[in-house]
Amino acid sequence: MSRPGRIAAGLVVPLVVLAAWQAAATAGVFTAAQLPAPSAVLAAVAELARRGELWQHVAISGRRVLLGFAAGASAGVLLGAAVGLYPPVRALLAPSVAALRAVPSLAWVPLLVLWLGIAEAPKIVLVAIGAFFPVYTTVATALAHVDQHLVEAGRAYGLRGVALLTRIQLPYAAPAVLAGLRLGLAQGWLFLVAAELIASSMGLGFLLIDSQNTGRTDILLLSILLLALLGKAADALLGLLARNLSGPLAHDPG
């Protein structure tokens, strides 16, 4: 299917949902407080933009996700490489990391507040925790399953350590690593709402909770839509980067 065809196909479900939303809002199935019409959500966009708040919420949440993802993904790549490449490290650390992975996002909040206070640090760290585990898991798994014939061939040509990693192992594992980065970014957006429960006065997570408390369902739906759109846009950008990098890494390991 051509690219325009894929784009058109991808728009089918959102348009159907939008039509069903409009129909449910105007047919009296729900009250206006339960399900505002799409036009009410557009009016909320205009209201927040007029007050100068909309882009502040978006920018602050975007900054938190970007910093948290950068920190979490970096840690995930480093620890995942150590666990994937060295069996003793795997035996020592993999069970503990797997146990920590099962901890829900909200369970980290009181501990982070206790350790880091209520400023920006705990919010960014919580997003980093969310991004860390998918990246760590995919990097560790991919590097642990690199074709050993390629590794032995590299060693036969005198490659060791960092040279072996960068010229043989990492290019082989590149598609899985890049997929893990995309999963980590998506998980970072998921953890953002929990992060912005920590004494926030700005951000999309704050806007979501505040609109619930004030009964502004139109702003609540707007917050959900913005989180979905920003998460998709970020994933699309990272996917584009992955496609541009995976080819050279996979076909030109030297």
C-alpha positions, 0 to 999 in steps of 0.5 A: 500500500502506498504512503497516501493509502496508509495515511488514509487507512489510518484516518478511518478509525479516528473519523468513525470515532469522531462521528460516533462521539458526535452522534452520542453527544447529540442524541441524548445518550449522555448529558453534556457534563458526561460527554461534551460534543466535539465542538465543546472540546474545540471551544475549550482549545480556544479558551485555553489558547486565549488565556495563554495556558494551552502551550504552557501545559504542552511545553512543560509536559513535553520537556518532562518527557524529553528529559525523562526519556533521555535519562531513562533510555540512556540508563536502559541502553547501558544496563541492557548492554551489560546484562545482554553481553555478560552472563555473570552480570545477567545472573546477578542483575536480571532477576532484580530488575525484572522484579522492579519492572512489575512495580506500578507507576503510582507506587513510586510516587511517595518514595520519590517525593520522600527522596526528591521533594515536590519540584521537577526532579521526581517528575522527571525521574518517574518518567525516566523509570517508565522509559527505562524498562522497555529499553533495558529489556529490548537491548538486553534481549537483542544483544544476548541473542546476537548470532554467535557466528558473527561474533566469532568472525569478528573476533577472528578479525581481531575485534574485541571489546568496544570495537566488537560491540560497535561493529558487529553486535550493535548493528545486528541488534539495531532494529530491536534496540530502536524498537525498544526506544520507541516503546520506552518513549511511549511508556514515558508518556504513560508515566507522565500523568502519574508524574504530574500528580506530584504537586504540579500546577502545570502540564497535561497530567495536571490539566487532566486531574484539575478538569476532573476536580472542577467538572470540566469534562471538555478540558478533560477530553482535550487533555486525553486527546492532546496526550494521544496526539503528542505521544503519536507525534513523538513516536512518529518522529522517533520511527522516522529516525529509526528508519533512517538509522537502521538501514546504515547500521544493518547493512554497513556494520564496518 
